[in-house]
Amino acid sequence: MANRCLMCGRIIEEQEWKNKDEEDEDIPQKAPSFCQRCMAKIRKESDDAQKPAKPM
């Protein structure tokens, strides 16, 4: 099953978001709403928006 990214509409493949390091197989994983590209863009914008630390 493939979902679409909410921002760009790109199809998100199942292998793109499956975490193979996950040891607990009993818990169902929720499919992400954003592709990896858009998620990286969101994180970068978030980091850029944070105020720099004020010098003492």
Residue, then its C-alpha position, 0 to 999 in steps of 0.5 A: m500500500a502506498n500513501r501520498c505526501l501531504m505537501c508534494g503529493r509524491i507516493i511514499e513507498e512502504q520500504e521508505w518508512k519501515n524501520k528495520d531496527e524496530e524489535d517490537e513487531d507487535i505494535p503496528q506502525k503508522a504510515p507517515s504523512f510526509c515523504q523524506r524530502c518534505m520531512a527534511k525540508i520541514r526540519k531545516e525550516s524549523d531549525d532555521a526558525q529557532k532563535p540563536a542563543k544570546p551571549m552572556 
